[in-house]
Amino acid sequence: QVQLVESGGGLVQPGGSLRLTCTPSGFTFGTNVVSWHRQAPDKERELVADITWNGGHISYAESVKDRFTISRDNAKNTVHLQMNSLKPEDTAIYYCYTRGHWGQGTQVTVSS
């Protein structure tokens, strides 16, 4: 079965950190771009960050620049999203995407 699995979400206080992980099942990332997206309640899904196969090109949404870092380990077939200095407005379900596949999402809640 081909699927993407996200993990690492949870509840964190403002200013805290979380590290999300995306792992494919039934396929590999290969040389494809992998991206993280998020969707907050009553809002459209938005692109957070993406990364090319060798990390040569990375882009971030303006709202997360200098706070979030996307990285990938091709040997381990994983992609991470390190999220620092989290704000309440970062609260959302975070999804991994590549090759036409979406993960089921992982909930991130930033609240005191």
C-alpha positions as CSV (number, residue, x, y, z in Angstrom):
1,Q,0.0,0.0,0.0
2,V,1.4,3.4,-1.0
3,Q,1.1,6.1,1.6
4,L,2.8,8.9,3.4
5,V,3.0,8.9,7.2
6,E,3.5,12.0,9.2
7,S,4.5,12.0,12.9
8,G,5.7,14.3,15.5
9,G,2.7,16.6,16.0
10,G,1.4,17.5,19.4
11,L,0.5,20.3,21.9
12,V,3.2,22.8,22.6
13,Q,3.4,26.2,24.3
14,P,4.1,29.4,22.4
15,G,7.8,29.7,21.8
16,G,8.3,25.9,21.8
17,S,9.5,23.5,19.2
18,L,8.4,20.4,17.4
19,R,9.9,18.2,14.8
20,L,7.7,16.6,12.2
21,T,8.7,13.5,10.2
22,C,7.4,12.3,6.9
23,T,8.0,8.7,5.9
24,P,6.7,7.0,2.7
25,S,5.4,3.5,2.8
26,G,5.4,1.4,-0.3
27,F,7.7,3.7,-2.3
28,T,10.6,6.0,-1.9
29,F,11.0,9.8,-2.3
30,G,13.6,9.2,-4.9
31,T,14.5,12.4,-6.7
32,N,11.1,14.0,-6.2
33,V,10.4,17.3,-4.5
34,V,8.8,16.8,-1.1
35,S,6.7,19.5,0.6
36,W,4.9,20.3,3.8
37,H,1.5,21.9,3.9
38,R,-0.8,22.9,6.6
39,Q,-4.5,23.6,7.0
40,A,-5.9,25.5,9.9
41,P,-9.7,25.4,10.8
42,D,-11.8,27.3,8.3
43,K,-8.8,28.1,6.1
44,E,-7.4,26.7,2.9
45,R,-4.5,24.4,2.8
46,E,-1.2,26.3,2.3
47,L,2.3,25.4,1.3
48,V,4.7,25.7,4.3
49,A,8.0,24.5,2.8
50,D,9.4,22.3,0.1
51,I,12.8,20.7,-0.8
52,T,14.4,19.3,-3.9
53,W,15.9,15.8,-3.9
54,N,19.4,17.0,-2.9
55,G,18.4,19.9,-0.8
56,G,19.7,22.3,-3.5
57,H,16.6,24.3,-3.5
58,I,14.4,25.0,-0.5
59,S,11.6,27.4,-0.2
60,Y,9.4,28.6,2.7
61,A,6.2,30.4,3.2
62,E,6.9,34.0,4.4
63,S,5.1,33.3,7.7
64,V,7.5,30.5,8.7
65,K,10.8,31.8,7.4
66,D,13.6,31.9,10.0
67,R,11.6,29.7,12.3
68,F,11.0,26.4,10.4
69,T,13.6,24.3,8.7
70,I,12.9,21.5,6.2
71,S,15.5,18.8,5.6
72,R,15.6,15.3,4.1
73,D,17.7,12.2,4.6
74,N,17.6,10.2,1.4
75,A,19.5,7.3,2.9
76,K,16.7,7.0,5.5
77,N,14.0,8.0,3.1
78,T,12.6,10.6,5.5
79,V,11.8,14.3,5.4
80,H,11.7,16.5,8.5
81,L,10.2,19.8,9.4
82,Q,11.9,21.4,12.4
83,M,9.6,24.1,13.8
84,N,10.9,26.6,16.3
85,S,9.5,29.6,18.0
86,L,6.0,28.3,17.4
87,K,3.1,30.7,17.6
88,P,-0.6,30.1,18.1
89,E,-1.2,30.9,14.5
90,D,0.9,27.9,13.5
91,T,-1.9,25.7,14.9
92,A,-3.0,23.4,12.0
93,I,-3.0,19.9,10.6
94,Y,0.3,19.5,8.8
95,Y,0.5,17.3,5.7
96,C,3.4,15.9,3.7
97,Y,3.1,15.7,-0.1
98,T,5.0,14.1,-2.9
99,R,4.4,12.4,-6.2
100,G,0.6,12.9,-6.0
101,H,0.4,11.4,-2.6
102,W,-0.8,13.1,0.6
103,G,-0.3,11.9,4.1
104,Q,-3.1,11.7,6.7
105,G,-1.7,14.7,8.5
106,T,-0.5,15.3,12.0
107,Q,-2.1,17.9,14.4
108,V,0.0,20.7,15.7
109,T,-1.5,22.8,18.5
110,V,0.3,25.8,19.9
111,S,-1.4,27.0,23.0
112,S,-0.7,28.1,26.6
